[in-house]
Amino acid sequence: MLEVTDIIGIIAFAISGFIIGVRNKLDLLGITISAFLTALGGGIIRDVLADREVYSFTDVIPGSIVLAVLIIGIYFKLHKFDFEKNNLFLISDSIGLVSFSISGSIVALNAGFNIYGVVFLALITAVGGGMIRDILINKIPFILKENFYGSVSIFVSIFLYVFGISDSVIVLILIIGVIIRIIAHKKNWKLPSFDV
């Protein structure tokens, strides 16, 4: 199940990385870097922290998936697509967020991490690549300002820590997590902030 959630996350985040690159008017190399960082960055950090072989560096599948998404995106002119109207960015980013939160939790639980380690590894897997990308394009990282983004990752990791990582639990939390993220975005749910 780890490889399946990784692949789902890579596809979804490659799409959202492509969209972010286009939105920020990056050139072809910039869009490629945005897609690769978003799709693979968090998983690379996760594997290093968990002292595992880095999946993206030892298997050809992750990089090939990102490359395929880029080629398909360019061929079908996704850069001319109305991402907001059709919710493509929201859906792909939500699926990527939850999938990578699950894969980070699985790796952490298999490594015997405590609840703090599980939450941290899930969160860094889900948002690590996007944070690096946002810093490169001189934006405040998505996780620090987007409503109920990191919170969904934390919810997913705690749920898996409590209920385990059986296939049925993983499928259930994938569906629930994506629904919560989409509803939170649509309803504009916010965590409290402080005025200075």
N, C-alpha and C positions, 0 to 999 in steps of 0.2 A: 504493500500500500504506500510505502514511502516514495517509491519511484513514480507511482501514479500521481500522487499529490504534487510531487516536484514538477512533473511534466505539465500538469494542468496549470500550476503556478507560473511556469516558464512561458507557456503560450500566452496566458492572460497578461502577464507583466511585460512581455515583449510588445504586445499590442498597445498597452498603456504607455510604455516608453517611447514607442513610435509616435503616438499621438502627442505626447508632451514635447518631443523633438520638433514636430511640425508646428505645434502651437507657438513655440518659442522661436520660430523662423530659423532653425539651425540648418546648416548645409547637410549634404548626404552623409558625410563622416560624422557630424554632430548627431544626426538622427540615429545612425548606427550605434554610436557610443551610448546614447541615451537608452536605446532598446536593450543593448547588451548589459549595461550597468543595472538597469531596472530589473531585468529578468534573472541575472546571475549573481549580482553583487551580494545580496543577503545570504544566499546559499553558500557562497564562498566563505563569508565571515562565519557562518554557522559551522561549517566543516572544520575550519581552523580552530575555533573555540572548543569544539567537541573532540579535537584530536583525531579526526577521520581523514581518509583520503578525500581530496577535494573533487567532488563529483564532476564539476564543470571542467576540470583539468584532466581527469582520467577517463572520461567517457565522451565520445563524440556527439552523443545525442543532444545535450543541452545547447551547445553552440549551433548545431545544425538546425534545431527548432527555431532559435532566434533568427538565424539567417533566412530560413524559409518564411517566417512571418514578415520579415523586411521585404523580401522579394514579392510576396503576395500583396503586401500593402502598397508597394510601388506600382506593381502591375495593374491592380484594380483601382489605383488612384485614391486610396483611402485618405490621402492628404486633402482631397476635395470634399470629403464626406462631412456632413454636419454632425459632429460628435455629440454635442449637447442635446440636440433635438432627438436624436435616435438612441441616446443613453449608452452608446458603445463604450465610451471611456469609463463611465460609472460601473457598468456591468463587468467589463474585463478587469478593472482595478479591484473591484470587490471580490471577484473569484480569485484573483492573484493573492490578495491580502489573506483571505481565509485559507487557501491551499498552502501557502508558505507558513502560515501560523501553525497549521496541522503538521507539516513536515518538520518544522523546528521543534515542535512538542514531541514528535515521535523520536527524533534523534536524541533529545534531552532525556526522555524517559528510558530509552534503550541504554543510555550512558549512565543511568542511575542518579541523575540530577535531582536535587530537592525542588520544592515548588517554585522557589525564587529563580533557580536555574532554568526550569522549564519555561516560566513566564518570560525571562530575559531572552532565552534562545529562540522562542517562538516570535517574540517581538523583533529581534534583530534580523531574523530570517525574513520576516514579512516586510520590514521597512528599511533595512540596511542599504539595499541597492538604490532605492528611491531617494534616500537621504544623501548619498554620495552624488547622485545625478543632480539633485536640487542645488547642492552646494556648488557643483561645477557650473551650473547655469545662473548662479548668483540669486537664488530664491530661498526664502525661508523653507526649510524642509516641511513637506506635506504633513507629517505626523504632528508637528508642533502647532498647527493651526486648523487642520481639517476636523470637522465635527465627527466625533465617534469613530475615529480611524484606528488609532492605537488601542483604544478601549475594546474594540471588537477582537483584536488579536489577543489581548489579555484575557477576555472572556473565553475565547476558544481554548487557550492553553490551560486555564483553570478547569474548564469542563473536562478536557482530556485527562488532566492529572487526577481528577476525582473519579471519572467513569471508565478510564482505561482507553486502550487504542485498538479495540476490536474493529473489524471492517464496518459493522453496522453502526457503531458509535461514530466513526469517522465520517461516514456518508451523512448521517443525521446532522452532525455539527457543521459539515460543509454547507448543507442546505440552510440550516438555521442562521449560521454566521453571515452568509451572503444576503439573506433576507433582512437581517437586522441592519447590516451596513447600508443597504439600499433604502430601507425605510428611514433610517437615521438621516441619510442625506436628503431625502425628499421632504421630511418633516423638519429639517434643520435643527435636529437635536444638538445641544451644546453642553459641554462640561463648563462649570463655573470658571470665570476668569476674574482678575482683580484689576481695578483701576488705580493708577498712581497719581 
